[in-house]
Amino acid sequence: MPYLFNTAESQRDMLKTVGVNSVDELFDQIPRELRLDRPLQLPPPLSEIELESHLRDLASQNVGASGRVSFLGGG
């Protein structure tokens, strides 16, 4: 899947579509004290193949309800 970044023009179009003039104006409704004022601390990026492998590993850890004691519907 290709990564298509937002150009300045596409950002302006999106902001216009939602009726604001800037990204700051878009988030004006969120109080400043609730906004993160630093960059997110994210792990390094993964390639599409690495991400798919990582998600498969995570999904393999899921256990269905039949593998556990379940009291669903027990009142």
PDB file of N, CA, C and O in Angstrom, chain B, residues numbered from 101:
ATOM      1  N   MET B 101       0.847  -1.162   0.000  1.00  0.00           N
ATOM      2  CA  MET B 101       0.000   0.000   0.000  1.00  0.00           C
ATOM      3  C   MET B 101       0.900   1.234   0.000  1.00  0.00           C
ATOM      4  O   MET B 101       1.757   1.371   0.873  1.00  0.00           O
ATOM      5  N   PRO B 102       0.718   2.118  -0.953  1.00  0.00           N
ATOM      6  CA  PRO B 102       1.580   3.301  -1.001  1.00  0.00           C
ATOM      7  C   PRO B 102       1.194   4.308   0.077  1.00  0.00           C
ATOM      8  O   PRO B 102       0.029   4.424   0.459  1.00  0.00           O
ATOM      9  N   TYR B 103       2.182   5.016   0.544  1.00  0.00           N
ATOM     10  CA  TYR B 103       1.944   6.095   1.504  1.00  0.00           C
ATOM     11  C   TYR B 103       1.794   7.380   0.713  1.00  0.00           C
ATOM     12  O   TYR B 103       2.714   7.787   0.004  1.00  0.00           O
ATOM     13  N   LEU B 104       0.659   8.009   0.829  1.00  0.00           N
ATOM     14  CA  LEU B 104       0.409   9.260   0.128  1.00  0.00           C
ATOM     15  C   LEU B 104       0.359  10.377   1.157  1.00  0.00           C
ATOM     16  O   LEU B 104      -0.595  10.473   1.928  1.00  0.00           O
ATOM     17  N   PHE B 105       1.375  11.213   1.171  1.00  0.00           N
ATOM     18  CA  PHE B 105       1.426  12.288   2.143  1.00  0.00           C
ATOM     19  C   PHE B 105       0.487  13.416   1.732  1.00  0.00           C
ATOM     20  O   PHE B 105       0.099  13.532   0.569  1.00  0.00           O
ATOM     21  N   ASN B 106       0.134  14.242   2.712  1.00  0.00           N
ATOM     22  CA  ASN B 106      -0.724  15.392   2.444  1.00  0.00           C
ATOM     23  C   ASN B 106       0.119  16.553   1.950  1.00  0.00           C
ATOM     24  O   ASN B 106       1.077  16.963   2.604  1.00  0.00           O
ATOM     25  N   THR B 107      -0.243  17.068   0.808  1.00  0.00           N
ATOM     26  CA  THR B 107       0.418  18.275   0.321  1.00  0.00           C
ATOM     27  C   THR B 107      -0.221  19.473   1.012  1.00  0.00           C
ATOM     28  O   THR B 107      -1.293  19.350   1.604  1.00  0.00           O
ATOM     29  N   ALA B 108       0.424  20.621   0.942  1.00  0.00           N
ATOM     30  CA  ALA B 108      -0.146  21.842   1.526  1.00  0.00           C
ATOM     31  C   ALA B 108      -1.518  22.121   0.916  1.00  0.00           C
ATOM     32  O   ALA B 108      -2.438  22.557   1.607  1.00  0.00           O
ATOM     33  N   GLU B 109      -1.643  21.868  -0.372  1.00  0.00           N
ATOM     34  CA  GLU B 109      -2.922  22.097  -1.050  1.00  0.00           C
ATOM     35  C   GLU B 109      -4.002  21.145  -0.535  1.00  0.00           C
ATOM     36  O   GLU B 109      -5.131  21.568  -0.286  1.00  0.00           O
ATOM     37  N   SER B 110      -3.663  19.864  -0.373  1.00  0.00           N
ATOM     38  CA  SER B 110      -4.666  18.910   0.115  1.00  0.00           C
ATOM     39  C   SER B 110      -5.050  19.220   1.564  1.00  0.00           C
ATOM     40  O   SER B 110      -6.207  19.042   1.946  1.00  0.00           O
ATOM     41  N   GLN B 111      -4.090  19.680   2.374  1.00  0.00           N
ATOM     42  CA  GLN B 111      -4.407  20.076   3.751  1.00  0.00           C
ATOM     43  C   GLN B 111      -5.367  21.266   3.757  1.00  0.00           C
ATOM     44  O   GLN B 111      -6.330  21.284   4.524  1.00  0.00           O
ATOM     45  N   ARG B 112      -5.108  22.255   2.906  1.00  0.00           N
ATOM     46  CA  ARG B 112      -6.014  23.416   2.816  1.00  0.00           C
ATOM     47  C   ARG B 112      -7.411  22.972   2.400  1.00  0.00           C
ATOM     48  O   ARG B 112      -8.405  23.452   2.945  1.00  0.00           O
ATOM     49  N   ASP B 113      -7.490  22.059   1.435  1.00  0.00           N
ATOM     50  CA  ASP B 113      -8.789  21.560   0.972  1.00  0.00           C
ATOM     51  C   ASP B 113      -9.537  20.846   2.096  1.00  0.00           C
ATOM     52  O   ASP B 113     -10.741  21.044   2.265  1.00  0.00           O
ATOM     53  N   MET B 114      -8.829  20.018   2.862  1.00  0.00           N
ATOM     54  CA  MET B 114      -9.481  19.298   3.962  1.00  0.00           C
ATOM     55  C   MET B 114      -9.965  20.261   5.037  1.00  0.00           C
ATOM     56  O   MET B 114     -11.078  20.119   5.545  1.00  0.00           O
ATOM     57  N   LEU B 115      -9.129  21.246   5.388  1.00  0.00           N
ATOM     58  CA  LEU B 115      -9.527  22.229   6.400  1.00  0.00           C
ATOM     59  C   LEU B 115     -10.743  23.027   5.925  1.00  0.00           C
ATOM     60  O   LEU B 115     -11.664  23.288   6.699  1.00  0.00           O
ATOM     61  N   LYS B 116     -10.736  23.409   4.650  1.00  0.00           N
ATOM     62  CA  LYS B 116     -11.866  24.151   4.087  1.00  0.00           C
ATOM     63  C   LYS B 116     -13.134  23.307   4.143  1.00  0.00           C
ATOM     64  O   LYS B 116     -14.212  23.818   4.448  1.00  0.00           O
ATOM     65  N   THR B 117     -13.005  22.012   3.848  1.00  0.00           N
ATOM     66  CA  THR B 117     -14.151  21.110   3.857  1.00  0.00           C
ATOM     67  C   THR B 117     -14.808  21.047   5.232  1.00  0.00           C
ATOM     68  O   THR B 117     -16.033  20.976   5.331  1.00  0.00           O
ATOM     69  N   VAL B 118     -14.001  21.072   6.297  1.00  0.00           N
ATOM     70  CA  VAL B 118     -14.572  21.009   7.651  1.00  0.00           C
ATOM     71  C   VAL B 118     -14.847  22.395   8.227  1.00  0.00           C
ATOM     72  O   VAL B 118     -15.290  22.515   9.369  1.00  0.00           O
ATOM     73  N   GLY B 119     -14.588  23.442   7.442  1.00  0.00           N
ATOM     74  CA  GLY B 119     -14.972  24.789   7.834  1.00  0.00           C
ATOM     75  C   GLY B 119     -14.028  25.525   8.763  1.00  0.00           C
ATOM     76  O   GLY B 119     -14.464  26.378   9.536  1.00  0.00           O
ATOM     77  N   VAL B 120     -12.733  25.208   8.701  1.00  0.00           N
ATOM     78  CA  VAL B 120     -11.743  25.932   9.506  1.00  0.00           C
ATOM     79  C   VAL B 120     -10.609  26.399   8.601  1.00  0.00           C
ATOM     80  O   VAL B 120     -10.463  25.938   7.468  1.00  0.00           O
ATOM     81  N   ASN B 121      -9.810  27.327   9.129  1.00  0.00           N
ATOM     82  CA  ASN B 121      -8.723  27.892   8.329  1.00  0.00           C
ATOM     83  C   ASN B 121      -7.351  27.339   8.670  1.00  0.00           C
ATOM     84  O   ASN B 121      -6.402  27.529   7.910  1.00  0.00           O
ATOM     85  N   SER B 122      -7.233  26.651   9.810  1.00  0.00           N
ATOM     86  CA  SER B 122      -5.922  26.142  10.222  1.00  0.00           C
ATOM     87  C   SER B 122      -6.098  24.911  11.100  1.00  0.00           C
ATOM     88  O   SER B 122      -7.186  24.644  11.612  1.00  0.00           O
ATOM     89  N   VAL B 123      -5.012  24.170  11.265  1.00  0.00           N
ATOM     90  CA  VAL B 123      -5.036  23.001  12.152  1.00  0.00           C
ATOM     91  C   VAL B 123      -5.280  23.459  13.590  1.00  0.00           C
ATOM     92  O   VAL B 123      -6.015  22.806  14.331  1.00  0.00           O
ATOM     93  N   ASP B 124      -4.668  24.574  13.987  1.00  0.00           N
ATOM     94  CA  ASP B 124      -4.901  25.101  15.340  1.00  0.00           C
ATOM     95  C   ASP B 124      -6.375  25.399  15.564  1.00  0.00           C
ATOM     96  O   ASP B 124      -6.924  25.090  16.622  1.00  0.00           O
ATOM     97  N   GLU B 125      -7.009  25.995  14.572  1.00  0.00           N
ATOM     98  CA  GLU B 125      -8.439  26.288  14.684  1.00  0.00           C
ATOM     99  C   GLU B 125      -9.251  24.995  14.769  1.00  0.00           C
ATOM    100  O   GLU B 125     -10.270  24.944  15.458  1.00  0.00           O
ATOM    101  N   LEU B 126      -8.809  23.971  14.083  1.00  0.00           N
ATOM    102  CA  LEU B 126      -9.485  22.672  14.118  1.00  0.00           C
ATOM    103  C   LEU B 126      -9.537  22.122  15.540  1.00  0.00           C
ATOM    104  O   LEU B 126     -10.528  21.510  15.939  1.00  0.00           O
ATOM    105  N   PHE B 127      -8.462  22.343  16.304  1.00  0.00           N
ATOM    106  CA  PHE B 127      -8.378  21.801  17.657  1.00  0.00           C
ATOM    107  C   PHE B 127      -8.712  22.818  18.744  1.00  0.00           C
ATOM    108  O   PHE B 127      -8.504  22.540  19.924  1.00  0.00           O
ATOM    109  N   ASP B 128      -9.224  23.989  18.372  1.00  0.00           N
ATOM    110  CA  ASP B 128      -9.559  25.026  19.356  1.00  0.00           C
ATOM    111  C   ASP B 128     -10.525  24.545  20.435  1.00  0.00           C
ATOM    112  O   ASP B 128     -10.473  25.038  21.562  1.00  0.00           O
ATOM    113  N   GLN B 129     -11.395  23.608  20.121  1.00  0.00           N
ATOM    114  CA  GLN B 129     -12.390  23.125  21.084  1.00  0.00           C
ATOM    115  C   GLN B 129     -11.753  22.298  22.203  1.00  0.00           C
ATOM    116  O   GLN B 129     -12.363  22.101  23.254  1.00  0.00           O
ATOM    117  N   ILE B 130     -10.543  21.819  21.982  1.00  0.00           N
ATOM    118  CA  ILE B 130      -9.845  21.017  22.998  1.00  0.00           C
ATOM    119  C   ILE B 130      -9.030  21.963  23.868  1.00  0.00           C
ATOM    120  O   ILE B 130      -8.164  22.673  23.355  1.00  0.00           O
ATOM    121  N   PRO B 131      -9.288  21.990  25.185  1.00  0.00           N
ATOM    122  CA  PRO B 131      -8.530  22.890  26.063  1.00  0.00           C
ATOM    123  C   PRO B 131      -7.026  22.635  25.950  1.00  0.00           C
ATOM    124  O   PRO B 131      -6.591  21.489  25.834  1.00  0.00           O
ATOM    125  N   ARG B 132      -6.242  23.705  25.984  1.00  0.00           N
ATOM    126  CA  ARG B 132      -4.779  23.615  25.839  1.00  0.00           C
ATOM    127  C   ARG B 132      -4.167  22.660  26.855  1.00  0.00           C
ATOM    128  O   ARG B 132      -3.223  21.940  26.529  1.00  0.00           O
ATOM    129  N   GLU B 133      -4.685  22.639  28.082  1.00  0.00           N
ATOM    130  CA  GLU B 133      -4.088  21.786  29.118  1.00  0.00           C
ATOM    131  C   GLU B 133      -4.306  20.296  28.845  1.00  0.00           C
ATOM    132  O   GLU B 133      -3.662  19.454  29.471  1.00  0.00           O
ATOM    133  N   LEU B 134      -5.201  19.965  27.924  1.00  0.00           N
ATOM    134  CA  LEU B 134      -5.431  18.564  27.567  1.00  0.00           C
ATOM    135  C   LEU B 134      -4.640  18.130  26.338  1.00  0.00           C
ATOM    136  O   LEU B 134      -4.620  16.947  26.000  1.00  0.00           O
ATOM    137  N   ARG B 135      -3.999  19.065  25.677  1.00  0.00           N
ATOM    138  CA  ARG B 135      -3.244  18.756  24.458  1.00  0.00           C
ATOM    139  C   ARG B 135      -1.814  18.352  24.805  1.00  0.00           C
ATOM    140  O   ARG B 135      -1.209  18.888  25.733  1.00  0.00           O
ATOM    141  N   LEU B 136      -1.297  17.415  24.056  1.00  0.00           N
ATOM    142  CA  LEU B 136       0.090  16.982  24.225  1.00  0.00           C
ATOM    143  C   LEU B 136       1.001  18.038  23.614  1.00  0.00           C
ATOM    144  O   LEU B 136       0.852  18.392  22.444  1.00  0.00           O
ATOM    145  N   ASP B 137       1.941  18.538  24.403  1.00  0.00           N
ATOM    146  CA  ASP B 137       2.802  19.619  23.917  1.00  0.00           C
ATOM    147  C   ASP B 137       4.207  19.141  23.571  1.00  0.00           C
ATOM    148  O   ASP B 137       5.166  19.911  23.600  1.00  0.00           O
ATOM    149  N   ARG B 138       4.309  17.853  23.241  1.00  0.00           N
ATOM    150  CA  ARG B 138       5.594  17.285  22.848  1.00  0.00           C
ATOM    151  C   ARG B 138       5.329  16.245  21.761  1.00  0.00           C
ATOM    152  O   ARG B 138       4.204  15.764  21.626  1.00  0.00           O
ATOM    153  N   PRO B 139       6.340  15.901  20.998  1.00  0.00           N
ATOM    154  CA  PRO B 139       6.146  14.856  19.982  1.00  0.00           C
ATOM    155  C   PRO B 139       5.818  13.508  20.639  1.00  0.00           C
ATOM    156  O   PRO B 139       6.286  13.212  21.738  1.00  0.00           O
ATOM    157  N   LEU B 140       5.022  12.714  19.962  1.00  0.00           N
ATOM    158  CA  LEU B 140       4.728  11.371  20.458  1.00  0.00           C
ATOM    159  C   LEU B 140       6.007  10.549  20.476  1.00  0.00           C
ATOM    160  O   LEU B 140       6.851  10.680  19.590  1.00  0.00           O
ATOM    161  N   GLN B 141       6.143   9.712  21.474  1.00  0.00           N
ATOM    162  CA  GLN B 141       7.316   8.836  21.553  1.00  0.00           C
ATOM    163  C   GLN B 141       6.928   7.485  20.955  1.00  0.00           C
ATOM    164  O   GLN B 141       6.465   6.583  21.653  1.00  0.00           O
ATOM    165  N   LEU B 142       7.128   7.377  19.657  1.00  0.00           N
ATOM    166  CA  LEU B 142       6.731   6.186  18.917  1.00  0.00           C
ATOM    167  C   LEU B 142       7.951   5.348  18.576  1.00  0.00           C
ATOM    168  O   LEU B 142       9.057   5.875  18.450  1.00  0.00           O
ATOM    169  N   PRO B 143       7.750   4.036  18.424  1.00  0.00           N
ATOM    170  CA  PRO B 143       8.871   3.197  17.991  1.00  0.00           C
ATOM    171  C   PRO B 143       9.219   3.520  16.541  1.00  0.00           C
ATOM    172  O   PRO B 143       8.450   4.185  15.846  1.00  0.00           O
ATOM    173  N   PRO B 144      10.373   3.050  16.091  1.00  0.00           N
ATOM    174  CA  PRO B 144      10.749   3.294  14.689  1.00  0.00           C
ATOM    175  C   PRO B 144       9.697   2.702  13.744  1.00  0.00           C
ATOM    176  O   PRO B 144       9.016   1.743  14.106  1.00  0.00           O
ATOM    177  N   PRO B 145       9.561   3.258  12.554  1.00  0.00           N
ATOM    178  CA  PRO B 145       8.564   2.748  11.613  1.00  0.00           C
ATOM    179  C   PRO B 145       8.906   1.340  11.136  1.00  0.00           C
ATOM    180  O   PRO B 145      10.067   0.932  11.125  1.00  0.00           O
ATOM    181  N   LEU B 146       7.869   0.611  10.745  1.00  0.00           N
ATOM    182  CA  LEU B 146       8.033  -0.733  10.198  1.00  0.00           C
ATOM    183  C   LEU B 146       7.650  -0.710   8.724  1.00  0.00           C
ATOM    184  O   LEU B 146       6.828   0.099   8.294  1.00  0.00           O
ATOM    185  N   SER B 147       8.251  -1.602   7.967  1.00  0.00           N
ATOM    186  CA  SER B 147       7.820  -1.763   6.579  1.00  0.00           C
ATOM    187  C   SER B 147       6.464  -2.463   6.601  1.00  0.00           C
ATOM    188  O   SER B 147       6.045  -2.983   7.635  1.00  0.00           O
ATOM    189  N   GLU B 148       5.793  -2.475   5.479  1.00  0.00           N
ATOM    190  CA  GLU B 148       4.494  -3.135   5.405  1.00  0.00           C
ATOM    191  C   GLU B 148       4.623  -4.616   5.767  1.00  0.00           C
ATOM    192  O   GLU B 148       3.771  -5.156   6.474  1.00  0.00           O
ATOM    193  N   ILE B 149       5.667  -5.269   5.293  1.00  0.00           N
ATOM    194  CA  ILE B 149       5.875  -6.694   5.577  1.00  0.00           C
ATOM    195  C   ILE B 149       6.150  -6.905   7.064  1.00  0.00           C
ATOM    196  O   ILE B 149       5.620  -7.838   7.668  1.00  0.00           O
ATOM    197  N   GLU B 150       6.981  -6.038   7.657  1.00  0.00           N
ATOM    198  CA  GLU B 150       7.277  -6.150   9.092  1.00  0.00           C
ATOM    199  C   GLU B 150       6.023  -5.918   9.931  1.00  0.00           C
ATOM    200  O   GLU B 150       5.796  -6.615  10.919  1.00  0.00           O
ATOM    201  N   LEU B 151       5.211  -4.938   9.537  1.00  0.00           N
ATOM    202  CA  LEU B 151       3.985  -4.645  10.275  1.00  0.00           C
ATOM    203  C   LEU B 151       3.009  -5.805  10.187  1.00  0.00           C
ATOM    204  O   LEU B 151       2.398  -6.184  11.186  1.00  0.00           O
ATOM    205  N   GLU B 152       2.862  -6.364   9.005  1.00  0.00           N
ATOM    206  CA  GLU B 152       1.963  -7.505   8.839  1.00  0.00           C
ATOM    207  C   GLU B 152       2.419  -8.671   9.709  1.00  0.00           C
ATOM    208  O   GLU B 152       1.591  -9.324  10.343  1.00  0.00           O
ATOM    209  N   SER B 153       3.712  -8.940   9.748  1.00  0.00           N
ATOM    210  CA  SER B 153       4.256 -10.007  10.586  1.00  0.00           C
ATOM    211  C   SER B 153       3.996  -9.720  12.066  1.00  0.00           C
ATOM    212  O   SER B 153       3.606 -10.615  12.817  1.00  0.00           O
ATOM    213  N   HIS B 154       4.212  -8.480  12.476  1.00  0.00           N
ATOM    214  CA  HIS B 154       3.981  -8.090  13.870  1.00  0.00           C
ATOM    215  C   HIS B 154       2.507  -8.277  14.251  1.00  0.00           C
ATOM    216  O   HIS B 154       2.203  -8.785  15.331  1.00  0.00           O
ATOM    217  N   LEU B 155       1.598  -7.867  13.366  1.00  0.00           N
ATOM    218  CA  LEU B 155       0.172  -8.010  13.655  1.00  0.00           C
ATOM    219  C   LEU B 155      -0.245  -9.477  13.694  1.00  0.00           C
ATOM    220  O   LEU B 155      -1.101  -9.858  14.493  1.00  0.00           O
ATOM    221  N   ARG B 156       0.354 -10.302  12.838  1.00  0.00           N
ATOM    222  CA  ARG B 156       0.072 -11.746  12.892  1.00  0.00           C
ATOM    223  C   ARG B 156       0.534 -12.330  14.227  1.00  0.00           C
ATOM    224  O   ARG B 156      -0.165 -13.146  14.828  1.00  0.00           O
ATOM    225  N   ASP B 157       1.718 -11.907  14.687  1.00  0.00           N
ATOM    226  CA  ASP B 157       2.223 -12.372  15.983  1.00  0.00           C
ATOM    227  C   ASP B 157       1.272 -11.980  17.108  1.00  0.00           C
ATOM    228  O   ASP B 157       0.971 -12.789  17.986  1.00  0.00           O
ATOM    229  N   LEU B 158       0.805 -10.743  17.079  1.00  0.00           N
ATOM    230  CA  LEU B 158      -0.141 -10.298  18.108  1.00  0.00           C
ATOM    231  C   LEU B 158      -1.440 -11.092  18.029  1.00  0.00           C
ATOM    232  O   LEU B 158      -1.967 -11.529  19.052  1.00  0.00           O
ATOM    233  N   ALA B 159      -1.958 -11.281  16.816  1.00  0.00           N
ATOM    234  CA  ALA B 159      -3.217 -12.001  16.638  1.00  0.00           C
ATOM    235  C   ALA B 159      -3.098 -13.450  17.093  1.00  0.00           C
ATOM    236  O   ALA B 159      -4.079 -14.026  17.563  1.00  0.00           O
ATOM    237  N   SER B 160      -1.925 -14.044  16.964  1.00  0.00           N
ATOM    238  CA  SER B 160      -1.750 -15.444  17.369  1.00  0.00           C
ATOM    239  C   SER B 160      -1.843 -15.609  18.883  1.00  0.00           C
ATOM    240  O   SER B 160      -2.001 -16.726  19.376  1.00  0.00           O
ATOM    241  N   GLN B 161      -1.747 -14.508  19.621  1.00  0.00           N
ATOM    242  CA  GLN B 161      -1.852 -14.569  21.077  1.00  0.00           C
ATOM    243  C   GLN B 161      -3.308 -14.552  21.553  1.00  0.00           C
ATOM    244  O   GLN B 161      -3.575 -14.793  22.730  1.00  0.00           O
ATOM    245  N   ASN B 162      -4.244 -14.271  20.649  1.00  0.00           N
ATOM    246  CA  ASN B 162      -5.661 -14.245  21.017  1.00  0.00           C
ATOM    247  C   ASN B 162      -6.131 -15.649  21.376  1.00  0.00           C
ATOM    248  O   ASN B 162      -5.726 -16.634  20.759  1.00  0.00           O
ATOM    249  N   VAL B 163      -6.979 -15.718  22.369  1.00  0.00           N
ATOM    250  CA  VAL B 163      -7.562 -16.993  22.782  1.00  0.00           C
ATOM    251  C   VAL B 163      -9.073 -16.846  22.702  1.00  0.00           C
ATOM    252  O   VAL B 163      -9.638 -15.898  23.248  1.00  0.00           O
ATOM    253  N   GLY B 164      -9.722 -17.771  22.030  1.00  0.00           N
ATOM    254  CA  GLY B 164     -11.174 -17.722  21.909  1.00  0.00           C
ATOM    255  C   GLY B 164     -11.861 -18.016  23.236  1.00  0.00           C
ATOM    256  O   GLY B 164     -11.247 -18.553  24.158  1.00  0.00           O
ATOM    257  N   ALA B 165     -13.132 -17.663  23.327  1.00  0.00           N
ATOM    258  CA  ALA B 165     -13.895 -17.874  24.559  1.00  0.00           C
ATOM    259  C   ALA B 165     -13.999 -19.357  24.906  1.00  0.00           C
ATOM    260  O   ALA B 165     -14.142 -19.710  26.077  1.00  0.00           O
ATOM    261  N   SER B 166     -13.929 -20.232  23.891  1.00  0.00           N
ATOM    262  CA  SER B 166     -14.040 -21.667  24.167  1.00  0.00           C
ATOM    263  C   SER B 166     -12.813 -22.198  24.903  1.00  0.00           C
ATOM    264  O   SER B 166     -12.856 -23.289  25.470  1.00  0.00           O
ATOM    265  N   GLY B 167     -11.726 -21.437  24.898  1.00  0.00           N
ATOM    266  CA  GLY B 167     -10.516 -21.860  25.589  1.00  0.00           C
ATOM    267  C   GLY B 167     -10.425 -21.360  27.014  1.00  0.00           C
ATOM    268  O   GLY B 167      -9.407 -21.568  27.674  1.00  0.00           O
ATOM    269  N   ARG B 168     -11.455 -20.713  27.498  1.00  0.00           N
ATOM    270  CA  ARG B 168     -11.461 -20.129  28.839  1.00  0.00           C
ATOM    271  C   ARG B 168     -12.784 -20.416  29.543  1.00  0.00           C
ATOM    272  O   ARG B 168     -13.786 -20.732  28.901  1.00  0.00           O
ATOM    273  N   VAL B 169     -12.772 -20.304  30.853  1.00  0.00           N
ATOM    274  CA  VAL B 169     -14.017 -20.376  31.609  1.00  0.00           C
ATOM    275  C   VAL B 169     -14.779 -19.093  31.315  1.00  0.00           C
ATOM    276  O   VAL B 169     -14.225 -17.998  31.413  1.00  0.00           O
ATOM    277  N   SER B 170     -16.044 -19.229  30.957  1.00  0.00           N
ATOM    278  CA  SER B 170     -16.838 -18.059  30.599  1.00  0.00           C
ATOM    279  C   SER B 170     -18.152 -18.070  31.359  1.00  0.00           C
ATOM    280  O   SER B 170     -18.834 -19.093  31.430  1.00  0.00           O
ATOM    281  N   PHE B 171     -18.497 -16.942  31.916  1.00  0.00           N
ATOM    282  CA  PHE B 171     -19.756 -16.804  32.635  1.00  0.00           C
ATOM    283  C   PHE B 171     -20.730 -15.919  31.865  1.00  0.00           C
ATOM    284  O   PHE B 171     -21.681 -15.389  32.440  1.00  0.00           O
ATOM    285  N   LEU B 172     -20.494 -15.761  30.564  1.00  0.00           N
ATOM    286  CA  LEU B 172     -21.391 -14.956  29.744  1.00  0.00           C
ATOM    287  C   LEU B 172     -22.797 -15.535  29.790  1.00  0.00           C
ATOM    288  O   LEU B 172     -22.989 -16.739  29.617  1.00  0.00           O
ATOM    289  N   GLY B 173     -23.755 -14.690  30.018  1.00  0.00           N
ATOM    290  CA  GLY B 173     -25.143 -15.130  30.068  1.00  0.00           C
ATOM    291  C   GLY B 173     -25.502 -15.826  31.364  1.00  0.00           C
ATOM    292  O   GLY B 173     -26.609 -16.348  31.504  1.00  0.00           O
ATOM    293  N   GLY B 174     -24.577 -15.841  32.315  1.00  0.00           N
ATOM    294  CA  GLY B 174     -24.839 -16.531  33.577  1.00  0.00           C
ATOM    295  C   GLY B 174     -25.603 -15.687  34.583  1.00  0.00           C
ATOM    296  O   GLY B 174     -25.788 -16.102  35.727  1.00  0.00           O
ATOM    297  N   GLY B 175     -26.043 -14.522  34.174  1.00  0.00           N
ATOM    298  CA  GLY B 175     -26.839 -13.679  35.069  1.00  0.00           C
ATOM    299  C   GLY B 175     -25.986 -12.765  35.803  1.00  0.00           C
ATOM    300  O   GLY B 175     -26.478 -11.973  36.608  1.00  0.00           O
TER     301      GLY B 175
END
